[in-house]
Amino acid sequence: MEWNAETLQFLSQCFLNTLSPYPEPRRAAESRLSEASDRPNYGLAVLRLVAEPSVDEPIRQAAAVNFKNHLRSRWSSSEEEPNAQPQSLAPDEKEQIKSRIVSLMLSSAPRIQSQLSEALGVIGKHDFPRRWPALLPELRSSLDKAGEGSDYATVNGVLSTVNSIFKNFRHQYDTKDVAIDLKYCIDNFAEALLMIFKRTAGLIDNIGVSGGQAAILRPLVESQRLCCRIFYSLNFLVLPECFEDHMGEWMGEFQKYLTVKFSVLEDGGGDGLALVDELRAAVCENISLYAERYEEEFRGYLSGFVETVWNLLVSVSASSGRDRLTVTAITFLTTVSTSVHHTLFSGDDILQQICERIVIPNVMLRDEDEELFEMNYVSSLGGTWKIQNSLALFSENPTANWKHKDCAIYLVVSLASRRAGGTSISTDLVDVESFFGAVIVPELRNQDVNGFPMLKAGALKFFTMFRDQISKPIAMALIPDVVRFLGSDSNVVHSYAASCIEKLLLVKDEGGKARYIAADISPFLLVLMTNLFGALGKPESEENPYVMKCIMRVLGVADISREVASPCITGLTSVLNKVCENPKTPTFNHYLFEAVAVLVRRSCEKDPSLISAFEASLFPSLEMILARDVTEFFPYAFQLLAQLVELHSPPISQNYMQIFEILLSPDSWKKSGNVPALVRLLQAFLQKAPHELNQEGRLAQVLGIFNKLVSSPSTDEQGFYVLNTIIENLGYDVIAPYMPNIFLVILEQFWIPNLRMITGSIELKLTSVASTRLICECQALLDPSVGTLWGKMLDSIVTLLSKPEQDRVEEEPDVPDFADNEGYGATFVHLYNAGKKAEDPLKDIRDPKQFLMASLANLSALSPGRYPLVISGNLDPTNQTALLQLCSSYNVAII
């Protein structure tokens, strides 16, 4: 991409349109940028746009974000990833970017600077220091000049960049290469780091004496925080000599920042207090590192820091918004208390002080916690509420003292969660069933679903956490009450109710048998589904992931009649159409598609006549996803379409054949995250419409897709799924004219190397039997000239069949939890409930080992003396021994 006025106009307009609130111009711009990104020097052109002062800052900021993401996907060298998709940047473009980015980053506005700093970190991850030796000297020179001139915008830009690069040393193994790189960084930057740290400390001291302005102090505090983070990175693996020599200087300032109050920032409103706390938290992490790893060298400073951190912790415990500092301070004290210096905490009254001055203040309910409860149900379900007091105080005045009962529930729940082992929750604090009956059941039985919402949520959380220990008759009597709470106006309450029901349906008794089955929820199934969909209609719960996950779980368990299926598919497609307008909650959307998939699967298995009704409901939504280019949903849409095609009886309708044409377009296969879903859909078409495949040149198109997939290591497996399905449904003779010599190529390059890595019982049986038949029946492999290939194949078969059972079988959970997978990306997300059934195509063969040995014995009898020589020359000695053992076990001989 040549840099000129036309390129500047094109990129500026595209990035402006990516900021549009309307999806059409935004997606069109994103598509044009995606196409342009494949052109040479695209990254360099975007960087030059970022540097163009005549362009508005929001456009330049959007370009900086795009530039950073472009480097993340394309900077890796061809040596690191020879078949990387997309292809990495050309060496010349990389060098030009490296020559420009540092100076541009340092001179940019803060928001652009932060993006370029991250981009520089991406480059550094791959190239620094060995392929970018000029970087650190350039950064150090800039730091020295900026420090002398007290230009802290530049100082912090340099430090932020160095911090980003040096983070790579955290949590790495101390290998020889890492040690060399670390030494290079220490030798070239540790002195400069100490110098700027001390210079900044002096400026802070002067401002403290003179009572300077917050605007002057703020960048200095941020600079010290960045210095602390770099200190952490450079000291993570080893204690460098230069840091040990100057430990007193570092620790003296660390001690100061934990004790001195910066009133102008901390009392001045805004984020001043948070900024200072970030510095203190960074100090706490540094001294925790030293206390844990360099105890002997740090011993002289330990007791002083224990006292300082203790006093700091006491002062911040009752304050809101200071959780990170509290956690890092507690971590330091915990590290010391579990070390050889635990005697510092051996006083008789220490435990009582810890409870009274640290634990209790941190579980005290604050006004802002109640506000958070009302405003953010997702955070409330993921966090804890600070509560104290007891049930006795509650009983004195239940209306006024409801917080005390909630505190009692919280303490039981929190202490039990810390003692949890495996999937079982236990507590020694109370008898669970007695506490449940006396404290929890009255709240669940309360008919007012909107009264005292925090107390109701606490009761539901207790029920959820101790669900394994609540007997089935007691739980079944209370489930209708939990269903009622789905109608609560409180987001937290109806979210906890949904979570409680969903988790109950996962409970298993001994032997892995589900405790709650379809018959248990049938009496109130319609009410349950009505209330769940009703909860999705409440303000701020339109995309509530807890409710949608519960819908998915119920549909996976319940006996779904036509009366249930019809309103459910209507409700789900309505929700789907709404989220297509602006996909913003990945977890919710994933469970939405899982719910649709499980509804289709289980309903149509029971009543095939529902297929046409589901097609009528779902097709407009799926077509809308494709027509509007809702790329976030493409993998889901393709999987659901595959599910519908597989359920459909031939002949395939014209609606499906139109999608088949889209499927054959090369553009559909550009995004790697779509590939597994597209392959699944293509397989479904090949199975249901094999004759249509062999018409109008479609087979050549499909084989072109196969070639594209097998050319990349990341998709080669998917390519062979396609080829497998073609052969299963059309026959090898159909594709042979298109792909001469394909058999030996597949065998040598793919089959033999990967055979020994097969997992899954059906997959192992299928591949081992197929491989056995190849070496014993295929004329191309029985030719003496390919004896080495024959021996390698047998070696892989024996390796595969000799694996221990636990190494061969992959067990899949009931439904994988999607909660940790935040955000849309290039990675394919599998819909569990739209998955294919595993079918055994070789039911007549029970034991693949016996099949192998019988086949080898019959083959060797036809050519006595030939195969023992091939075996001894090509099989690993371990596999030769295993083969002899198999001969003995099955009483056969290879002669």
N, C-alpha and C positions, 0 to 999 in steps of 0.2 A: 504494500500500500504506500504509494508515493505521497509525501507531505506537500500539499499545496492548498490554495484557497478552497478548491472544490472539496478536498478531504476534510478540511476544517469545518466547512458548512455542513457536510454530510454527518460527521460525528457530532457536531454541536446540536443539530436538529434531532438526531436519534436519542442522545442523552437527555435532551429537553423533554422528548415524548415519553421517555421511561419514567419521568416524574409526574405524568398525567394521572389524574384521579380516575380516568375512564379506561376500562380494560382494553378496548380495541386499539387505540393508538399506542398504548403501553406495550401490548403484546406484539404489534407490528414492528415497533422499534426494537424490541428484544430479539425478534426473529432476524431483522436486518443486521443487527450487531453480531448475532451468532454466526451468520453467514460470512460477514466481514472478518470475523476473528480467525478464519482459516487462511486468510491471505497473508503473505509475508509482510513483516514489519507493521502488523496491526498494533501490537503492543507498544511499539516505539511511537506510532502515530498518536495513540491515546495518551501516552506520557507527554507528548509535545502539546496536546490539547490542554492537559492539566497545567502546563507551564504558560499557557497563553493568557496574558493579563486582560485582553480585550473580551474574554468570555466570562459570562456571569459566574459567580462562585458556586451556586447550586449545581450548575451544569458541570463545572470542573470537579466538584466533589463527587457527583455521580460517576464521572469518568474515572476518578481515582479509585473508587470502589470496584468498578469494572476492571481496571488495570490490575488491581491486587488479585481479584479472582481469576483473571486471565493467566497471571503468573503461576497461581496455585495449580492450575490444571496443565500448564504447558512448559514449566521451567525445567523439569527433570531432564537430565541428559539422555541422549540415545544410548549411552553405555549403561546407564542405570536401568532404563526400561526400553529395550530395543523395539518393542512392538506397541509402545504406548499409544493410546487413543484418547484425545487427539495428539497429533505429533507435536514434539517439543519445538521451541523456538530455534531458529537458525543461530549458529555461533556468532555471526556478525551482529545480528540484532541484539543478542544478549550483551555483547561487549558495549554496544552503543547505549543500551539501557543502563548498564552499570556505570558508565562514564557520566551520566546525567543525573541519576536518581538522588545521590547524596546531597548535592548542592540545591536541587529543587526541593527536596524534603525539608531542608533547613530553612529555606526562604518562604515556605508556604504558610498559609493561614492554618490555625490549629487543627481544624477538622480535616483538612486535606493532608496536613502533616501527619496526623495519626494513621491515615490510610496508607500513605507512602512509607511510613515507618514499618507498618505490617508487611507491605510488599517487599521492602528491603529485607525484612526478616525471612520471607519466603525464599528470596534469592540466597540469603546467607545459609539457610538450612542445607542447600544443595552445594553451594560453591565456596562457602567460607570455611576455613581460611585458604585452602589449597588452590582453588581456582579463582580466588579473588584476594590476592595478597595486598593489593593497594587499599582495601577498604579500611582496615583498622588504623593504619597511619593517617589516612584522610580524616577519619572520625576524631582521632586524637588531636590532630592539628586544629581542627575546627573547635574542639572542646577547649583547648588551651587558649585560643584567640578569644572565644566567647567568654571564657571565665575571666580573663584579664580585663575585658571591657564590661563585665557584669551584664552581659546580654543573656538573660536567663531563658528567653524564648528559644534561642539557639542551643544553650546548654541543655535544656530539658529535651529538645529534639534529638540531640546526639545521645543523651543518656537513655531516652526511650528506645532508640534504635539499638543501642548496644545491649540493653536489657532484653529486647526481643531476640537478638542473635545469641546471647549467652544463655538464654533459657534452655537451649539444647543440652547443656551440661547437667541439668537437673534430671535425676532419675535414670541416668544412663549407667551402663556397666563400665567399670574402669578398665577398658581395654587399652592396648598399646597405642592404637590410633587416636583414641579419645584423649589419652594422657598427653600425646604430642600436641594435639590441637589446644588442649587446656593450657599447657605450658606456654605455648605461643601467645595466647590471649593474656595470660598473667604477666609474662615478660614485657608485653607491649602496652598494657593498659592499667595494671594494678597501681603503678605509681601515679598516673594521671587521675585515677579514681580517688586515691587518698588526697591528692592535692586539691581537687575540686570539692571534695567532702569537707576538708578543713577550711577552705576559703569560704564556703557557704556557711559553715558553722560560725565563723567569725562575723559574717554579715548578720546572721540571725541574732547573735549575742548583742551586737551594736544596736539593732532595731529594738531588742528587748529592753535595753537601757533607755533608749530615747523615746520608746513608745511609738514606733512607726506605724504607717498605714497598712491595712490588710492587703491592699493591692500589691504592695512591695513584698510583704512577707509570704504571700501565697506561693509564688513560683519558687521561693527558696525552700519552703517546706516540701513542695513536690520534688524538687531536685534531690533533697536528702532521702526522700522515700525511694526514688529511683536508684540512688547510690546503694541503699540498703538491699534492694532487690538484686542488683548486680553483685554485691557482696555475697549474697546467699548463693547465687549461681556459681561463682568462682570458688566458693568454699564447700560446695556440696559433696564433691568426691574425695577431696583431700584437704588438709590444712596447709596452704602454701606458706613457705618460709617468710615471704614478705608480709603476709597478714599476721603471722605469729610474732614477727619482730615489732609490728606496730599495733599489737592487740590493745595495749593500754590506751592509745589514741582513739581507736574505734570504740572500745567499751566505755570510755569516758563520755563520749557524745551519746552513745546509746542510753546510758544511765540518765543523762540529762533530759533526753526526749521523753523518757518515761515519767519524769517528775515535774518538769517545768510546765507551767500553764501558759499558753499563748492566748491571752485574753482577747486580743484584738480579732483573732480568728474564731476562737471557741465561743465567745459571747456575742459575736457580731451578726449572728443569723446566717441564713444561707447554708452552704455546704462547708463552711469553715471548720466546724467541729469534725465533720466526717473526714476532711483532708488531714487534719492532725492525727485523728485516730488511725488512718491508713498508715501514716508514718510509724506510729507506736506499734501497730500490728506487725509491720515489717521488721521492726526491732525485735519484737517477741519471737518471731519466726527465726531470726538470726541467732538469738541466744538459746532457743530450743535446739537448733542444729548443733551448736557448740556443746551444750549440756549433754546431748545424746551421743555425739561422735568424738568430741575432743575434750572429754571430761578432765583428763589430767592437766592439759594446758589451760583449761577454763576454770579450774578449781578455785583459784584465788578470787575470782569475781562472782562466784556462785551465790554465796550467802547474801551478798549485797543486792543482787538482782532478785533473789527470792523475796526479800523484804519489800523491795520496790514494786515488784509485780503484784504482790499480795495487796499492798496499799492501793495500787491502781485499780485492781479488780474490785475491791470493796467500794471504791468511789464510782465505778461505772456500772455496777451490777443493777442498780435500780433505774438506770437511764434507758430510754428507748433509742432504737436505731444504732446501737453500739455493739451489735452481736458479734461482728467479726473480731473486734478488739477483745471482747470477752472470751471468745473461743480460743484465740491465739494465746491469751494470758493463761487460761486454764490449761491449755496444752503444755505450756512451759512448766507450770507447777506440777502437772501430772508426770512429765518426763523426769523431773527431779525426784518426785515422791516414789517413783519406781526404780530409781538408780541406787548406787551405793551410798548416796547422800540422803536416803529416805529418813535418816534420824532428825533431819531438820523439821520433820513433821511429827515427831514422836511425843510431843507434849500431851498430857492428859486431856486438856481442853481444846486441842486443835480440831478434832472432829466436830465438836459442838460449834466452834467458831466457823468452820467451813459451812455447816448447815445453816447457821443463823445469819451469817454475813454474806454468803455467796449463793448457796442453793436456794434458800427461801426467797430472797429478793429476785432471783431469776425465774421463779414460778409464780410471782405475784401478778395478778391480772391488772393491766393498766387500761386507762380509758381508750388509748389508741388501739389496744387489742380488740376491744369491742367494736370499734369503728372498722378495723380490718376484717373482722368476722362478717360484718354487714356488707362490706364492699368487695371482698375477694374470696369466693368460696374455694377456688383452686388452691390458694396459699393456705387457707385454713385447714383444708384436708391434708396438706403436706407438712404442716408444722405443729407446734405445740402452744398451748395457752398457759400463761403464767398465773397459777392459782395457788392459794394456800387456805389454811383453816381446816375445819373438820365437819363431819356430819352432825356432831353435837350442836354446833352453832346454828346449823341449818334448821334443826328440829325446833329451836326456840322461836323462830319466825321464818317459815318457809318462803313466804313471798319476798320479804326484805333480804333474806340471807341465802338466796338461791346460789350465789357464787361459791359459797362454802361447800355445798353439796357437789358442785361441779369440780371444785378443787379435790375433794376426796376421790371422785372418779378419775380425775387426771393423774393423781399420784399413783393409784393402783395401775392404771394403764401404762404410765411412763416407766415405773419400776419393773413391771412385767416385761415390757418391750426390751429392756436392757438385759434381761435374763433369758431372752428367747433362745431356743436351740433348735435348729432346723426349721420345720414349719410349725412346730408346736409352741404355744405360748403358755407360760406358767408363772405363778407368783406365790411366794410364801407370806405375802402381806395379809391376805384375806382368804377365806374359803370362797372360791369363785361362785359356786352355786348359791350359797347363802347370801353373798353380797349382791349377786344378780337378782335374786328374788326380792330382797328387802329394799334395794336402792335403785336398780335399773328398771325392773318390771313396772313399778308405779309410773315412771316417766313414759314408758312405751304404751301403757294402757290409757294414758291421759288423752281425752278426746279432743283437746284443743291443740291442733297441730302447729299453731302459730305462736303459742305462749311460751315464754322463756326458751327461745331457740338455741341458745348456747348450751343449756342444760339438756335439751332434747338431742342435740348433736353429740354431746358427751356420752349419753346413754347409748345411742346408736353405735358410736365408736367402740364402746366397751363390748356390746353384743357382737360386733364384727371381729374384734380382736380375739375374744374368747369363744368363738363359734364352735371350735372343736370340742370344748368342754361342756357346752350346753347340750343336754340330751335332746334327741329328736322330738319326743312328744312336747317338751316345753317350748322348743323353738317353733314347731309347727303351729302351736297355739298363738304364737306372737307374730308370725309372718304377716297375717292380715293387718295387724296394727302397723307393722313396718310399711306395708303397701299404702296405708293411709297417709303416712308421712311424706310420700311422694307428692302429695298435694299441698305441702307446706309452701308458703310464700318465701321462706328463707332458702336461698340458694344452698347454703351449707347443709341445712336439714334434709332437703330432698336429695342432695348429692350423697350424704351419708346413708340415707335410706336405700338409694340405688346401689351404693357400694356394698351395703350389708347384704342385700338380696343376692347380688352377684357373687360375693365371696361365699355365702352359704351354699350356693349351688356347686361350688368347687370342693366342698368338704368330702373327704373319703374316709371310710372306716377301714379296719384291718383287712388286708388282702387287696386294697386298692379299689374296693367297690364303692360307688357313689352313694352317699347317705341319702340324698334327696333326688328323687326321680320324677319323671313326668306326671305320674299319678298323684304325687304330693302337691303339685302346683295347679293341677287341672281345675279344682273347684273355684279358684279365684283368678284364673289365667286372663280372662277378658278384662276384669277390673285392673289387674296388674298392668297389662299392656296399655289400657286406656290411660292409667295414671302416669305411666312412663312417657307416653307421647304428650300427655298434658304438661308434664314437667318441662319438656322441651319448648313449650309455648310460653313459659314464664320469662319475665325480663331478666336479661343477663345469663339465661340458661339455654338460649337457642342452640348453642354449640357446646353443651355440657358433656365432657367425655365420660364422666361417671355414669350418667344416665344412658348414653349410647352403648357403653360397654355392658351395662345391665341388660339392655334390649338384646344385644348380641348373645349374651350368655343364656338368657331365658329361651330364646329361639333355638339355641343349641340343645336344650334339655327338654322342652315342652313337647307334648303331643299336638302337632299343629294341624288343625282341621281347616277346611275351606273357610269357615266362619272367622277363624283367627287370621289366616293367611291373607285374605282380601284386604281388611283394613290395615294390616301391617305393611303390605307392599305399597299401598296408597300413601301411608304415612312416611315410609322411608324414601319413596321417590320424591315426595314433596320436599322433604329435608334436603335430598340430593340436589334438586333443582335450585334451591336457595344457596347452598354452599358453592355451587358452580360459579355463581356470580363473583365470589371473592373467597377463594380457598385460604383460610387463615389459621385454622386449628388442626394441625396434622394428626394429633392423637384422636380427636373426635372423628375426623374424616376417615381414618383407618378403621375404626370400629364401626362406622356407618357402612362402609363397603363390606366388612366382615359380616355385619348383620344381614345385609342384602344377600350375600353369598350363602350363608347358612339357611336363610329362609327359602331361597330357591332350591338348594340341595335337599333339605329335609322334606319340604312340602311336595316337591315333584317326585321324590322317591316313594312317597305314600300315595300320591294322587297325580299320575302323569297328565291328566287332563288340565292341570293348572299351568302347564308349560306355556300354552298359547296366551293365557291371561297375564303371566309374568312378562312374556315377550312384549305384549301390547303396552304394559306399564313401563318397562325398563328401556325399550328401544328408543323412544324419544329422548330420554335423559342421556343415554350413552351416545346417541348421534349428536346431541348438543355438545357434549364434552369434546368430541372430535371436531365438530364444525367450528366451535368457538376457540379451539386450540387451547383448552384448559390442560396444559401439559402436566401439571401436578397430578392429574387424575388418569393420565393415559395408561400407566401400568395396571391400575385397578379396572379401568374400562375393558382393556384387552382380556384380563382374566375372567371377568364376568361374561364377556362375549364368548370366550372359549367354553365356559360352563354351560351357557345356553346352547351352543352348537353341539356339544357332547350329549346334551339331553334331547336334542331335536332328532326326530326320525327322518331319514331321507325320503324324498329329495329335499335339498336345502332351498329355502325360499330366496326370492330375488333380493330381499333386504340384506340377507347374509352375504350374497354374492357381491353386492356393492362394497361391503366391508372387506371382502376377500381381495378386491382390486386395490383398495387402500393398503392392505397388508403387503401386497407384492411391490409396492412403490419403494425404491431405495431410500427415499427421504424418511420413511417411517422408522428405519433401522439406524439412524444416525446417533440417537441418544442411547447410551449403553444401558441406562436404567430401564428402558423399555424392552430390551432384547429378550429376557426370559419370558415375559408376558406375551410378546409377539410370537415367540417360538411355541408357546403353549397353544395360542390361538391357531397358528399355522398347522400344528399337529392335529387339532380338532377338525379343521377343514380337510386335511389330507385323509383323515379316517372316515369322515362322513361324505365327502364328495371327491373320491379318487378319480372318477371319470372326467369330471369337470377340470381337474388339475391337468390332465393330459390333453387339453384342448387349447387352442388359440395361443400357443407358445408359453403357457403358464409354467410348464415343467422347467423350461429353460430359465425362467425368472426365479423359480424356487431354488434351482441348483446354483444360480448366481448368488442367492442369499447364503446358501451353504458355503460357497467359496469365501464369501466375505467374512462369515463367522469363524471359520477354521483358520483364517489368516491371522487372527489375534489370540494370544494365550488367554485373554480374559473371557473370550466367547467361544473358544473352540469346542468346549463340551456341548454348548447349546447347538452348534452346527451339526454335531453328530446325532443329537436328538431328532433334528430335521431329517437327516439322511436315513436314520433308522426307521422313521415313520414312512418315508417314501418306499423303502424296500418292503416293509411290512404290508403296505397296501397296494403297491404297484408291481413289485418284484424287481430283483436285481437286473434282469435282462432289459428292463425298460430304460434304466439310467446308464447301462454300460456303454451304449453308443455315444453318450454325451461326455463320458469321463473315462477315457482309456487308462488302463493300468491303475485305476483307483483302488483296487483291492490290495495290491502289494504295498502301495503307499500308505493306506490306512493301517494296514497290519504292522508295518515296520515303524512308522512315525508316531502312531497314536495307540493302537491296540496293545501291543506288547509292553511299552513303557508304563501304561496306565492301568493295565489289568490288575496288578498286584495291589492297587490302591482302592479297589472297589469296596464299598460298604453297603450294608443292608442285605437281609437274608434272601429276598427275591432277586435282587440285582446280582448277588454273588452266585446264586444258582444258575441264573440265566447266562451270565458271562462265562462261567466255568464250563457249562455244558456246551455252549456255542463254541468256545475255544477248543474243547475236546473234540467236537465233531470236525472242526477245521483241520486239526493236525492228524486226524484219523480217517477222514473221508474226502477232504478237498484235494483234487489231483494236483493243483498248483503247489501245494505244500508237501505232497508225497514225492515230488521230483527230488532225486538225490542231490541236485545242484543247490537246493535251498535247505540243506540239512542244518546249517547253522541257525537259520531263521526258525526252523522247526524246533530245534533245541531251546532257543530263547523263549519261544512260546510256551513250551512245556515247563520251563523254569518258572515263568510267571504264573502259570496255572497252579503249580505245586506251592509257590509262595502264598497265593491267594487262599488255597484250601487249607493251608497249615496255620492260618491266623487263629489266635484264641477267639472264642465266641464273642467276648466283650469288646474285642477290637473290630469286629465285623458288623455288628448290629447297631444301627443308629435309631435311638428312640426319640420320638418327637413329643413335646408336651401337648396337653389338651388343646390349648390355644396360646401361642406365644404372647407375652405381654409387650405391648407396643409403647408403654408409657415413657421409656427412656429414649425413644427414637424421635427426638424433637426436630421438626423442620423437614422440608422437602429437599431432596438432593438427587444425585445421579445414581444412587444405590437403589437397586430393585427392592421393593417391599412385597413380600409374598402374602397373598390372601389365603390363610389357612383353610377357611371354609369353602374356598373355590378350588381346592386342591384335587388332583386326580386320584382316583382309587388305585391302590396297588394290586394288580392282578397277576397271578402266577400263570404264565403261558405254558408251563411245563409240568402240569399236575401229575403226569404219568411217571415222571422221574422224581423219586423221593430223595435219593442220596447222590449228590454230584460226585462225591469221592468214589463211590462204587461204580458210577457210570464211567469215570475216567479210567479206573483200573481195568474194568472189563474191556473197554475200547482199546486200551494199549495192549492188553494181552492178545486180543484178536488180531490187531494190526501186526504185532511182532511175529505172530505165528505164520503170517504170510511171507515174511522176509527174515528168517532166523539169522541172528548174529549182526544185523544191521543197526538196530536201534540202541542196544546197549553201548555201542561205540559213540553214537551221537549223544547219548545221555551223559556218558562220562566226560565228553569233551566240552559240553556246553552248560551243564547244570552246576549250580553252586554246590560245594560239598555238603552243606547243610541240607539242601533240597534233595541231593542224591540219597542221603540217609533217610529223609522223610519219605521218599518214594519207596525205598526198601521196606520201611515199616508199613506203608499202605499195602504193598504186595503181600506182606505177612498177614495183615489184618483181614484182607479180603480173599486170601488164599489163591492168589494168581501169580503168574510169573511172566516177566518180559524176557523173551528168549532171543 
